[in-house]
Amino acid sequence: MQDIRQIRNQLLASCDWTQLVDAPLSDAQRATWSTYRQALRDITEGVIDPEEVIWPDRPNTELRGTQ
């Protein structure tokens, strides 16, 4: 279970920037990332077999102003 938490924490840290006020994301994109981050936080609930954890898909969003 510790390995799952470690991976989860790394994934959360890698997308912390998505929740910053000045992140170049639309409100909808920020909400998508927020949902993903909540799924990561909930990942350890109800886990019986750590080998069968189903990780949420990381959002694929284009940044505003980079098109």
Distance bins in CASP14 RR format, pairs under 12 A and 6 or more apart:
PFRMAT RR
TARGET T0000
AUTHOR 0000-0000-0000
RMODE 2
METHOD distances of the structure
MODEL  1
1 7 0 0 0 0 0 1 0 0 0 0 0
1 8 0 0 0 0 0 1 0 0 0 0 0
1 43 0 0 0 0 0 1 0 0 0 0 0
1 44 1 0 0 1 0 0 0 0 0 0 0
1 45 0 0 0 0 0 1 0 0 0 0 0
1 46 0 0 0 0 0 1 0 0 0 0 0
1 47 1 0 0 1 0 0 0 0 0 0 0
1 48 0 0 0 0 0 1 0 0 0 0 0
1 49 0 0 0 0 0 1 0 0 0 0 0
1 50 1 0 1 0 0 0 0 0 0 0 0
1 51 0 0 0 0 0 1 0 0 0 0 0
1 53 0 0 0 0 1 0 0 0 0 0 0
2 8 0 0 0 0 0 1 0 0 0 0 0
2 9 0 0 0 0 0 1 0 0 0 0 0
2 44 0 0 0 0 0 1 0 0 0 0 0
2 47 0 0 0 0 0 1 0 0 0 0 0
2 50 0 0 0 0 1 0 0 0 0 0 0
3 9 0 0 0 0 0 1 0 0 0 0 0
3 10 0 0 0 0 0 1 0 0 0 0 0
3 43 0 0 0 0 0 1 0 0 0 0 0
3 44 0 0 0 0 0 1 0 0 0 0 0
3 47 0 0 0 0 0 1 0 0 0 0 0
3 50 1 0 0 1 0 0 0 0 0 0 0
3 51 0 0 0 0 0 1 0 0 0 0 0
3 53 0 0 0 0 1 0 0 0 0 0 0
4 10 0 0 0 0 0 1 0 0 0 0 0
4 11 0 0 0 0 0 1 0 0 0 0 0
4 40 0 0 0 0 0 1 0 0 0 0 0
4 41 0 0 0 0 0 1 0 0 0 0 0
4 42 0 0 0 0 0 1 0 0 0 0 0
4 43 1 0 0 1 0 0 0 0 0 0 0
4 44 1 0 1 0 0 0 0 0 0 0 0
4 45 0 0 0 0 0 1 0 0 0 0 0
4 46 0 0 0 0 0 1 0 0 0 0 0
4 47 1 0 0 1 0 0 0 0 0 0 0
4 48 0 0 0 0 0 1 0 0 0 0 0
4 49 0 0 0 0 0 1 0 0 0 0 0
4 50 1 0 1 0 0 0 0 0 0 0 0
4 51 0 0 0 0 0 1 0 0 0 0 0
4 52 0 0 0 0 0 1 0 0 0 0 0
4 53 1 0 1 0 0 0 0 0 0 0 0
4 54 0 0 0 0 0 1 0 0 0 0 0
4 55 0 0 0 0 1 0 0 0 0 0 0
5 11 0 0 0 0 0 1 0 0 0 0 0
5 12 0 0 0 0 0 1 0 0 0 0 0
5 40 0 0 0 0 0 1 0 0 0 0 0
5 41 0 0 0 0 0 1 0 0 0 0 0
5 43 0 0 0 0 1 0 0 0 0 0 0
5 44 1 0 0 1 0 0 0 0 0 0 0
5 45 0 0 0 0 0 1 0 0 0 0 0
5 47 0 0 0 0 0 1 0 0 0 0 0
5 50 0 0 0 0 0 1 0 0 0 0 0
5 53 0 0 0 0 0 1 0 0 0 0 0
6 12 0 0 0 0 0 1 0 0 0 0 0
6 13 0 0 0 0 0 1 0 0 0 0 0
6 43 0 0 0 0 0 1 0 0 0 0 0
6 44 0 0 0 0 0 1 0 0 0 0 0
6 50 0 0 0 0 0 1 0 0 0 0 0
7 13 0 0 0 0 0 1 0 0 0 0 0
7 14 0 0 0 0 0 1 0 0 0 0 0
7 40 0 0 0 0 1 0 0 0 0 0 0
7 43 0 0 0 0 1 0 0 0 0 0 0
7 44 0 0 0 0 0 1 0 0 0 0 0
7 50 0 0 0 0 0 1 0 0 0 0 0
7 53 0 0 0 0 1 0 0 0 0 0 0
7 55 0 0 0 0 1 0 0 0 0 0 0
8 14 0 0 0 0 0 1 0 0 0 0 0
8 15 0 0 0 0 0 1 0 0 0 0 0
8 36 0 0 0 0 0 1 0 0 0 0 0
8 37 0 0 0 0 1 0 0 0 0 0 0
8 38 0 0 0 0 0 1 0 0 0 0 0
8 39 0 0 0 0 1 0 0 0 0 0 0
8 40 1 0 1 0 0 0 0 0 0 0 0
8 41 1 0 0 1 0 0 0 0 0 0 0
8 42 0 0 0 0 1 0 0 0 0 0 0
8 43 1 0 1 0 0 0 0 0 0 0 0
8 44 1 0 0 1 0 0 0 0 0 0 0
8 45 0 0 0 0 0 1 0 0 0 0 0
8 47 0 0 0 0 0 1 0 0 0 0 0
8 50 0 0 0 0 0 1 0 0 0 0 0
8 53 0 0 0 0 1 0 0 0 0 0 0
8 55 0 0 0 0 1 0 0 0 0 0 0
8 56 0 0 0 0 0 1 0 0 0 0 0
9 15 0 0 0 0 0 1 0 0 0 0 0
9 16 0 0 0 0 0 1 0 0 0 0 0
9 37 0 0 0 0 0 1 0 0 0 0 0
9 40 0 0 0 0 1 0 0 0 0 0 0
9 41 0 0 0 0 1 0 0 0 0 0 0
9 43 0 0 0 0 0 1 0 0 0 0 0
9 44 0 0 0 0 0 1 0 0 0 0 0
10 16 0 0 0 0 0 1 0 0 0 0 0
10 40 0 0 0 0 1 0 0 0 0 0 0
10 55 0 0 0 0 0 1 0 0 0 0 0
11 18 0 0 0 0 0 1 0 0 0 0 0
11 33 0 0 0 0 0 1 0 0 0 0 0
11 36 0 0 0 0 1 0 0 0 0 0 0
11 37 0 0 0 0 1 0 0 0 0 0 0
11 39 0 0 0 0 0 1 0 0 0 0 0
11 40 1 0 1 0 0 0 0 0 0 0 0
11 41 0 0 0 0 0 1 0 0 0 0 0
11 43 0 0 0 0 1 0 0 0 0 0 0
11 53 0 0 0 0 0 1 0 0 0 0 0
11 55 1 0 0 1 0 0 0 0 0 0 0
11 56 0 0 0 0 1 0 0 0 0 0 0
11 57 0 0 0 0 0 1 0 0 0 0 0
11 58 1 0 0 1 0 0 0 0 0 0 0
11 59 0 0 0 0 0 1 0 0 0 0 0
12 18 0 0 0 0 0 1 0 0 0 0 0
12 19 0 0 0 0 0 1 0 0 0 0 0
12 33 0 0 0 0 0 1 0 0 0 0 0
12 34 0 0 0 0 0 1 0 0 0 0 0
12 36 0 0 0 0 1 0 0 0 0 0 0
12 37 1 0 0 1 0 0 0 0 0 0 0
12 38 0 0 0 0 0 1 0 0 0 0 0
12 39 0 0 0 0 0 1 0 0 0 0 0
12 40 1 0 1 0 0 0 0 0 0 0 0
12 41 1 0 0 1 0 0 0 0 0 0 0
12 42 0 0 0 0 0 1 0 0 0 0 0
12 43 0 0 0 0 0 1 0 0 0 0 0
12 56 0 0 0 0 0 1 0 0 0 0 0
12 58 0 0 0 0 0 1 0 0 0 0 0
13 19 0 0 0 0 0 1 0 0 0 0 0
13 37 0 0 0 0 0 1 0 0 0 0 0
13 40 0 0 0 0 0 1 0 0 0 0 0
14 33 0 0 0 0 0 1 0 0 0 0 0
14 36 0 0 0 0 0 1 0 0 0 0 0
14 37 0 0 0 0 0 1 0 0 0 0 0
14 40 0 0 0 0 0 1 0 0 0 0 0
14 58 0 0 0 0 1 0 0 0 0 0 0
15 23 0 0 0 0 1 0 0 0 0 0 0
15 25 0 0 0 0 0 1 0 0 0 0 0
15 29 0 0 0 0 0 1 0 0 0 0 0
15 30 0 0 0 0 0 1 0 0 0 0 0
15 32 0 0 0 0 0 1 0 0 0 0 0
15 33 1 0 0 1 0 0 0 0 0 0 0
15 34 0 0 0 0 1 0 0 0 0 0 0
15 35 0 0 0 0 0 1 0 0 0 0 0
15 36 1 0 0 1 0 0 0 0 0 0 0
15 37 1 0 0 1 0 0 0 0 0 0 0
15 38 0 0 0 0 0 1 0 0 0 0 0
15 39 0 0 0 0 0 1 0 0 0 0 0
15 40 0 0 0 0 1 0 0 0 0 0 0
15 41 0 0 0 0 0 1 0 0 0 0 0
15 56 0 0 0 0 0 1 0 0 0 0 0
15 58 1 0 0 1 0 0 0 0 0 0 0
15 59 0 0 0 0 1 0 0 0 0 0 0
15 61 0 0 0 0 0 1 0 0 0 0 0
16 23 0 0 0 0 1 0 0 0 0 0 0
16 33 0 0 0 0 1 0 0 0 0 0 0
16 34 0 0 0 0 0 1 0 0 0 0 0
16 37 0 0 0 0 1 0 0 0 0 0 0
16 40 0 0 0 0 0 1 0 0 0 0 0
17 23 1 0 1 0 0 0 0 0 0 0 0
17 24 0 0 0 0 1 0 0 0 0 0 0
17 25 0 0 0 0 1 0 0 0 0 0 0
17 30 0 0 0 0 0 1 0 0 0 0 0
17 33 0 0 0 0 1 0 0 0 0 0 0
17 37 0 0 0 0 0 1 0 0 0 0 0
17 63 0 0 0 0 0 1 0 0 0 0 0
18 24 0 0 0 0 1 0 0 0 0 0 0
18 25 1 0 0 1 0 0 0 0 0 0 0
18 26 0 0 0 0 0 1 0 0 0 0 0
18 27 0 0 0 0 0 1 0 0 0 0 0
18 29 1 0 0 1 0 0 0 0 0 0 0
18 30 1 0 0 1 0 0 0 0 0 0 0
18 31 0 0 0 0 0 1 0 0 0 0 0
18 32 0 0 0 0 1 0 0 0 0 0 0
18 33 1 1 0 0 0 0 0 0 0 0 0
18 34 1 0 0 1 0 0 0 0 0 0 0
18 35 0 0 0 0 0 1 0 0 0 0 0
18 36 0 0 0 0 1 0 0 0 0 0 0
18 37 1 0 0 1 0 0 0 0 0 0 0
18 40 0 0 0 0 0 1 0 0 0 0 0
18 58 0 0 0 0 0 1 0 0 0 0 0
18 59 0 0 0 0 1 0 0 0 0 0 0
18 61 0 0 0 0 1 0 0 0 0 0 0
18 63 0 0 0 0 0 1 0 0 0 0 0
19 25 0 0 0 0 1 0 0 0 0 0 0
19 29 0 0 0 0 0 1 0 0 0 0 0
19 30 1 0 0 1 0 0 0 0 0 0 0
19 31 0 0 0 0 0 1 0 0 0 0 0
19 32 0 0 0 0 0 1 0 0 0 0 0
19 33 1 0 0 1 0 0 0 0 0 0 0
19 34 1 0 0 1 0 0 0 0 0 0 0
19 35 0 0 0 0 0 1 0 0 0 0 0
19 36 0 0 0 0 0 1 0 0 0 0 0
19 37 1 0 0 1 0 0 0 0 0 0 0
19 38 0 0 0 0 0 1 0 0 0 0 0
20 30 0 0 0 0 1 0 0 0 0 0 0
20 33 0 0 0 0 0 1 0 0 0 0 0
20 34 0 0 0 0 0 1 0 0 0 0 0
21 27 0 0 0 0 0 1 0 0 0 0 0
21 30 0 0 0 0 1 0 0 0 0 0 0
22 30 0 0 0 0 0 1 0 0 0 0 0
22 64 0 0 0 0 0 1 0 0 0 0 0
23 29 0 0 0 0 1 0 0 0 0 0 0
23 30 1 0 0 1 0 0 0 0 0 0 0
23 33 0 0 0 0 1 0 0 0 0 0 0
23 34 0 0 0 0 0 1 0 0 0 0 0
23 61 0 0 0 0 0 1 0 0 0 0 0
23 63 0 0 0 0 1 0 0 0 0 0 0
23 64 0 0 0 0 1 0 0 0 0 0 0
24 30 0 0 0 0 0 1 0 0 0 0 0
24 61 0 0 0 0 1 0 0 0 0 0 0
24 62 0 0 0 0 1 0 0 0 0 0 0
24 63 1 0 1 0 0 0 0 0 0 0 0
24 64 1 0 1 0 0 0 0 0 0 0 0
24 65 1 0 0 1 0 0 0 0 0 0 0
24 66 1 0 0 1 0 0 0 0 0 0 0
24 67 0 0 0 0 0 1 0 0 0 0 0
25 31 0 0 0 0 1 0 0 0 0 0 0
25 32 0 0 0 0 1 0 0 0 0 0 0
25 33 1 0 0 1 0 0 0 0 0 0 0
25 34 0 0 0 0 0 1 0 0 0 0 0
25 59 0 0 0 0 1 0 0 0 0 0 0
25 61 1 0 0 1 0 0 0 0 0 0 0
25 62 0 0 0 0 1 0 0 0 0 0 0
25 63 1 0 0 1 0 0 0 0 0 0 0
25 64 1 0 0 1 0 0 0 0 0 0 0
25 65 0 0 0 0 0 1 0 0 0 0 0
25 66 0 0 0 0 0 1 0 0 0 0 0
26 32 0 0 0 0 1 0 0 0 0 0 0
26 33 0 0 0 0 0 1 0 0 0 0 0
26 59 0 0 0 0 0 1 0 0 0 0 0
26 61 0 0 0 0 1 0 0 0 0 0 0
26 62 0 0 0 0 1 0 0 0 0 0 0
26 63 0 0 0 0 1 0 0 0 0 0 0
26 64 1 0 0 1 0 0 0 0 0 0 0
26 65 0 0 0 0 0 1 0 0 0 0 0
27 33 0 0 0 0 0 1 0 0 0 0 0
27 34 0 0 0 0 0 1 0 0 0 0 0
27 61 0 0 0 0 0 1 0 0 0 0 0
27 64 0 0 0 0 0 1 0 0 0 0 0
28 34 0 0 0 0 0 1 0 0 0 0 0
28 35 0 0 0 0 0 1 0 0 0 0 0
28 59 0 0 0 0 0 1 0 0 0 0 0
28 61 0 0 0 0 1 0 0 0 0 0 0
28 62 0 0 0 0 0 1 0 0 0 0 0
28 64 0 0 0 0 0 1 0 0 0 0 0
29 35 0 0 0 0 0 1 0 0 0 0 0
29 36 0 0 0 0 0 1 0 0 0 0 0
29 59 1 0 0 1 0 0 0 0 0 0 0
29 60 0 0 0 0 0 1 0 0 0 0 0
29 61 1 0 1 0 0 0 0 0 0 0 0
29 62 0 0 0 0 1 0 0 0 0 0 0
29 63 0 0 0 0 1 0 0 0 0 0 0
29 64 0 0 0 0 1 0 0 0 0 0 0
30 36 0 0 0 0 0 1 0 0 0 0 0
30 37 0 0 0 0 0 1 0 0 0 0 0
30 59 0 0 0 0 1 0 0 0 0 0 0
30 61 0 0 0 0 1 0 0 0 0 0 0
30 63 0 0 0 0 0 1 0 0 0 0 0
30 64 0 0 0 0 0 1 0 0 0 0 0
31 37 0 0 0 0 0 1 0 0 0 0 0
31 38 0 0 0 0 0 1 0 0 0 0 0
31 59 0 0 0 0 1 0 0 0 0 0 0
31 61 0 0 0 0 0 1 0 0 0 0 0
32 38 0 0 0 0 0 1 0 0 0 0 0
32 39 0 0 0 0 0 1 0 0 0 0 0
32 56 0 0 0 0 0 1 0 0 0 0 0
32 57 0 0 0 0 0 1 0 0 0 0 0
32 58 0 0 0 0 0 1 0 0 0 0 0
32 59 1 0 1 0 0 0 0 0 0 0 0
32 60 0 0 0 0 1 0 0 0 0 0 0
32 61 1 0 0 1 0 0 0 0 0 0 0
32 62 0 0 0 0 0 1 0 0 0 0 0
33 39 0 0 0 0 0 1 0 0 0 0 0
33 40 0 0 0 0 0 1 0 0 0 0 0
33 56 0 0 0 0 0 1 0 0 0 0 0
33 57 0 0 0 0 0 1 0 0 0 0 0
33 58 0 0 0 0 1 0 0 0 0 0 0
33 59 1 0 1 0 0 0 0 0 0 0 0
33 60 0 0 0 0 0 1 0 0 0 0 0
33 61 1 0 0 1 0 0 0 0 0 0 0
33 63 0 0 0 0 0 1 0 0 0 0 0
34 40 0 0 0 0 0 1 0 0 0 0 0
34 41 0 0 0 0 0 1 0 0 0 0 0
34 56 0 0 0 0 0 1 0 0 0 0 0
34 59 0 0 0 0 1 0 0 0 0 0 0
34 61 0 0 0 0 0 1 0 0 0 0 0
35 41 0 0 0 0 0 1 0 0 0 0 0
35 42 0 0 0 0 0 1 0 0 0 0 0
35 56 0 0 0 0 1 0 0 0 0 0 0
35 57 0 0 0 0 0 1 0 0 0 0 0
35 58 0 0 0 0 0 1 0 0 0 0 0
35 59 0 0 0 0 1 0 0 0 0 0 0
36 42 0 0 0 0 0 1 0 0 0 0 0
36 43 0 0 0 0 0 1 0 0 0 0 0
36 55 0 0 0 0 0 1 0 0 0 0 0
36 56 1 0 1 0 0 0 0 0 0 0 0
36 57 1 0 0 1 0 0 0 0 0 0 0
36 58 1 0 0 1 0 0 0 0 0 0 0
36 59 1 0 1 0 0 0 0 0 0 0 0
36 60 0 0 0 0 0 1 0 0 0 0 0
36 61 0 0 0 0 0 1 0 0 0 0 0
37 43 0 0 0 0 0 1 0 0 0 0 0
37 56 0 0 0 0 1 0 0 0 0 0 0
37 58 0 0 0 0 0 1 0 0 0 0 0
37 59 0 0 0 0 1 0 0 0 0 0 0
38 45 0 0 0 0 0 1 0 0 0 0 0
38 56 0 0 0 0 1 0 0 0 0 0 0
39 45 0 0 0 0 0 1 0 0 0 0 0
39 53 0 0 0 0 0 1 0 0 0 0 0
39 54 0 0 0 0 1 0 0 0 0 0 0
39 55 0 0 0 0 1 0 0 0 0 0 0
39 56 1 1 0 0 0 0 0 0 0 0 0
39 57 0 0 0 0 1 0 0 0 0 0 0
39 58 0 0 0 0 0 1 0 0 0 0 0
39 59 0 0 0 0 0 1 0 0 0 0 0
40 53 0 0 0 0 0 1 0 0 0 0 0
40 54 0 0 0 0 0 1 0 0 0 0 0
40 55 1 0 0 1 0 0 0 0 0 0 0
40 56 1 0 0 1 0 0 0 0 0 0 0
40 57 0 0 0 0 0 1 0 0 0 0 0
40 58 0 0 0 0 1 0 0 0 0 0 0
40 59 0 0 0 0 0 1 0 0 0 0 0
41 56 0 0 0 0 0 1 0 0 0 0 0
42 53 0 0 0 0 0 1 0 0 0 0 0
42 54 0 0 0 0 0 1 0 0 0 0 0
42 55 0 0 0 0 0 1 0 0 0 0 0
42 56 0 0 0 0 1 0 0 0 0 0 0
43 50 0 0 0 0 0 1 0 0 0 0 0
43 52 0 0 0 0 0 1 0 0 0 0 0
43 53 1 0 0 1 0 0 0 0 0 0 0
43 54 0 0 0 0 1 0 0 0 0 0 0
43 55 1 0 0 1 0 0 0 0 0 0 0
43 56 1 0 0 1 0 0 0 0 0 0 0
44 50 0 0 0 0 1 0 0 0 0 0 0
44 53 0 0 0 0 1 0 0 0 0 0 0
44 55 0 0 0 0 0 1 0 0 0 0 0
45 53 0 0 0 0 0 1 0 0 0 0 0
46 52 0 0 0 0 0 1 0 0 0 0 0
46 53 0 0 0 0 0 1 0 0 0 0 0
46 54 0 0 0 0 0 1 0 0 0 0 0
47 53 1 0 0 1 0 0 0 0 0 0 0
47 54 0 0 0 0 1 0 0 0 0 0 0
47 55 0 0 0 0 0 1 0 0 0 0 0
61 67 0 0 0 0 0 1 0 0 0 0 0
END
